[in-house]
Amino acid sequence: MYAKGMTTRDITDHMKDIYGVDVSAAMISAITDKVLPLVEEWQARPLAPLYPVVYLDGIHFKVRDGGRIVNKCAYTALGVDEAGYKELLGLWVGTTEGAKFWLGVLNEIKNRGVDDILIVCVDGLTGFSDAIQAVFPTATVQQCVIHQIRNSMKYVPSKHRDKFCKDLRTVYTAPTEEAGRNALTEVKLLWPQYAIYLKSWETHWSEIAPFFAYPGSVRKVIYTTNAVESVHHQLRKITKTTTIFPHDEALKKLLWLAQRDIAKKWTSPIPAWGDCVAQFAIMFPDKIKI
């Protein structure tokens, strides 16, 4: 019941109403604390030496800390192994989502056995690329195109939004990187009043462009962090009944229980993984063997 999102007080009431058993919220909390050693064991488990794709993102919660209620970030690393199966590599709780904390996360992943990552899919957090390159210098950083689109559309008036979005689509659906750059230039000419919103496309182009080197089947896998955001959506469904967590351990405990149920559904490789791994074998012949 706790793993499905019921609070300790909800469980107390349920046990009383259905079974006539008096169980205090403190006792339920103590019982669920028994999973903490399992959380630590899972967090320290060895990982595969290579993950073709890894998604990095964070999800925020309110936690009591030192008598105050603060926003904390649960850092999540979702990997896709060589067989195409998703695996949550770990969960880390920190005060803020920042490149410095991510550097520690990446170092931990490396220390647990990950020698290499082909493509790391991230959002636009400042300093993210430097942290990744410091630990996995040969990894390709792919910035989430969906995040980029959202940022570009944020301040566009509603009367222009549909047309602007349609024109912007020509950039990220272009068949080649050169065509994408040309399309971006064209959009700037068509919408000079919104050129400032397109500046970040030029600034981060080296991290946006890697997906252009692949066909549609691979692009769907790497051009967005939707895979890890889907995990966050499911975690939100479980944690929505708890508005404030009493401490970090309570948050870690519930997130671990939730991810365990989520992972049970990952019984098949991601769609079109055969096409993806064939492309990776050509692009990275010294790392991917078929």
C-alpha positions in Angstrom: 0.0 0.0 0.0 2.8 2.4 0.8 4.5 1.6 -2.5 1.3 2.5 -4.3 1.3 6.0 -2.8 -0.8 5.6 0.3 0.5 7.7 3.2 1.2 6.2 6.6 -1.9 7.8 8.0 -4.0 6.5 5.1 -2.7 3.0 5.7 -3.6 3.4 9.5 -7.2 4.3 8.6 -7.4 1.5 6.0 -6.2 -1.2 8.4 -8.6 0.0 11.0 -11.6 0.2 8.7 -11.0 -3.1 6.8 -9.3 -5.3 9.3 -10.1 -3.7 12.6 -6.4 -3.5 13.4 -4.9 -0.5 15.2 -1.5 0.2 13.7 0.1 3.6 14.3 1.6 5.7 11.6 4.9 5.6 13.4 4.9 1.8 13.3 4.1 1.7 9.6 7.0 4.1 9.0 9.3 1.9 11.0 8.1 -1.2 9.0 8.7 0.5 5.7 12.1 1.6 6.9 13.1 -2.0 6.6 13.6 -1.4 2.8 16.3 1.1 3.3 19.1 -1.5 3.3 17.6 -2.8 0.0 17.7 0.8 -1.3 21.4 1.1 -0.4 22.2 -2.3 -2.0 20.3 -1.3 -5.2 22.0 2.1 -5.3 25.5 0.5 -5.0 24.9 -2.5 -7.4 27.4 -3.0 -10.3 26.4 -1.6 -13.7 27.1 -2.8 -17.2 30.3 -1.5 -18.8 28.5 0.2 -21.7 25.2 1.9 -22.2 24.5 3.1 -25.7 22.0 5.7 -24.5 21.6 7.4 -21.1 19.0 10.0 -20.2 19.7 12.4 -17.3 17.1 14.5 -15.7 15.7 15.7 -12.3 12.4 15.8 -10.5 11.7 18.2 -7.6 10.0 17.5 -4.2 9.5 19.4 -1.0 11.4 18.0 2.0 11.9 19.1 5.6 15.5 19.8 6.3 16.8 21.4 9.5 13.4 22.7 10.5 12.7 24.2 7.1 10.8 23.1 4.1 13.1 23.1 1.1 12.9 22.1 -2.6 15.1 19.1 -3.3 15.8 17.4 -6.6 15.7 13.7 -7.2 18.3 13.1 -9.9 17.5 10.2 -12.2 19.7 8.4 -14.7 17.9 6.1 -17.1 20.0 3.9 -19.2 19.4 1.7 -22.3 21.6 -1.3 -22.4 23.1 -3.0 -25.5 20.0 -5.3 -25.7 17.7 -2.2 -25.8 16.2 -2.7 -22.3 15.7 0.3 -20.0 17.3 0.4 -16.6 17.2 3.0 -13.9 20.9 3.3 -12.9 20.2 5.1 -9.7 18.3 7.8 -7.7 20.1 10.6 -5.9 18.6 13.4 -3.7 20.2 16.8 -3.7 19.3 20.4 -2.7 19.3 21.8 -6.2 19.6 20.5 -9.7 23.1 21.6 -10.8 26.0 20.6 -12.9 28.2 20.1 -9.8 25.9 17.5 -8.3 25.5 15.8 -11.7 29.3 15.5 -11.8 29.2 13.5 -8.6 26.4 11.3 -10.0 28.4 10.6 -13.2 31.5 9.8 -11.1 29.5 7.3 -9.0 28.1 5.7 -12.2 31.6 5.3 -13.5 32.9 3.9 -10.2 30.1 1.3 -10.4 31.4 -0.1 -13.6 30.3 2.0 -16.5 33.3 2.5 -18.7 31.5 4.2 -21.6 28.3 5.9 -22.8 27.7 6.6 -26.4 25.0 9.3 -26.2 23.9 11.2 -23.2 20.5 12.9 -23.6 20.0 16.0 -21.4 18.0 19.2 -21.0 19.6 22.6 -21.3 21.1 22.9 -17.8 24.2 25.2 -17.8 27.4 23.3 -17.4 25.9 19.9 -18.0 28.1 19.1 -21.0 31.3 20.0 -19.1 30.3 17.6 -16.3 29.6 14.8 -18.8 32.8 15.3 -20.8 34.9 15.4 -17.6 33.8 11.8 -16.7 32.9 10.3 -20.1 35.1 12.3 -22.6 34.1 10.3 -25.7 30.3 10.5 -25.0 28.1 12.5 -27.4 25.9 15.0 -25.7 22.4 15.4 -27.2 20.4 18.2 -25.9 16.6 17.6 -25.7 15.0 19.2 -28.7 11.6 19.2 -27.0 13.0 21.4 -24.2 14.6 23.7 -26.8 11.2 24.1 -28.5 9.4 24.8 -25.3 11.9 27.5 -24.4 11.6 29.1 -27.8 7.8 29.1 -27.6 7.5 30.4 -24.1 7.1 34.0 -24.9 5.6 33.8 -28.4 2.1 35.4 -28.4 -0.7 32.9 -28.9 -1.8 34.5 -32.2 1.5 33.6 -33.8 2.3 30.4 -31.9 0.9 27.9 -34.3 2.5 29.4 -37.4 5.8 29.9 -35.6 5.8 26.4 -34.3 5.1 25.0 -37.8 8.0 27.0 -39.2 10.3 25.9 -36.4 9.4 22.3 -37.1 11.4 22.6 -40.4 14.5 22.9 -38.3 14.4 19.8 -36.3 12.8 17.6 -39.0 15.4 18.6 -41.6 17.1 15.6 -43.3 20.6 16.8 -42.6 22.4 19.1 -40.2 23.2 21.6 -43.0 19.5 21.6 -44.0 18.6 22.2 -40.3 21.0 25.2 -40.1 19.6 26.7 -43.3 16.0 26.2 -42.0 17.0 27.9 -38.7 18.3 30.9 -40.7 15.1 31.0 -42.7 12.9 31.0 -39.6 15.0 33.9 -38.2 14.3 35.8 -41.5 10.6 35.0 -41.4 10.2 36.0 -37.7 12.8 38.8 -37.0 10.7 39.9 -34.0 11.3 36.6 -32.3 14.9 36.1 -33.4 16.0 36.5 -29.8 14.1 33.3 -28.9 16.1 31.4 -31.5 19.5 32.6 -30.2 19.8 29.5 -27.9 19.5 27.2 -31.0 22.7 28.8 -32.4 24.4 28.8 -29.0 23.7 25.2 -28.3 23.7 23.9 -31.9 26.7 21.6 -31.4 24.6 19.7 -28.7 21.3 19.9 -30.6 22.7 18.7 -34.0 24.0 15.1 -33.2 20.7 13.5 -33.9 20.8 14.7 -37.5 23.4 12.0 -38.2 20.8 9.2 -37.7 17.7 8.0 -39.4 14.2 8.5 -38.0 14.2 5.4 -35.9 17.3 6.5 -33.9 16.2 10.1 -33.8 13.1 9.2 -31.9 15.2 7.6 -29.2 17.8 10.3 -28.7 16.3 13.7 -29.7 14.2 14.0 -26.5 14.4 13.1 -22.8 10.8 12.0 -22.9 11.8 8.5 -21.8 13.0 9.7 -18.4 10.2 12.3 -18.1 7.8 9.4 -18.5 9.4 7.8 -15.5 9.0 11.1 -13.6 5.3 11.2 -14.5 4.8 7.8 -13.0 6.8 8.7 -9.9 4.5 11.8 -9.5 1.5 9.6 -9.6 2.8 7.6 -6.7 4.1 10.6 -4.6 1.3 13.1 -5.2 -0.4 12.2 -2.0 2.7 13.3 0.0 3.1 17.1 -0.4 6.0 17.3 2.0 8.5 14.5 2.9 9.7 14.5 6.5 13.3 13.7 5.5 15.5 12.5 2.5 15.2 8.9 3.6 11.4 9.0 3.3 11.7 10.3 -0.2 14.3 7.8 -1.3 12.3 5.0 0.2 9.1 5.8 -1.7 10.9 6.5 -5.0 12.7 3.2 -4.8 9.5 1.3 -4.1 7.9 3.2 -7.0 10.7 2.5 -9.5 10.6 -1.2 -8.6 7.0 -1.4 -9.8 7.8 0.7 -12.9 10.7 -1.5 -13.8 8.6 -4.6 -13.8 6.9 -3.3 -17.0 10.2 -3.0 -18.9 10.1 -6.5 -20.3 10.8 -5.7 -23.9 13.5 -3.7 -25.8 12.6 -0.1 -26.8 10.8 0.2 -30.2 13.0 -0.3 -33.3 16.1 -1.1 -31.2 17.4 -3.4 -34.0 17.7 -0.4 -36.3 19.3 1.7 -33.6 22.0 -0.9 -32.6 22.8 -1.4 -36.3 23.4 2.3 -36.7 25.5 2.4 -33.5 27.6 -0.5 -34.7 28.5 1.5 -37.8 29.0 4.8 -36.0 30.9 3.2 -33.1 32.5 0.0 -34.5 35.1 -0.2 -31.7 32.4 -0.2 -29.0 29.3 -1.9 -30.4 29.7 -5.4 -31.9 26.9 -7.4 -33.6 
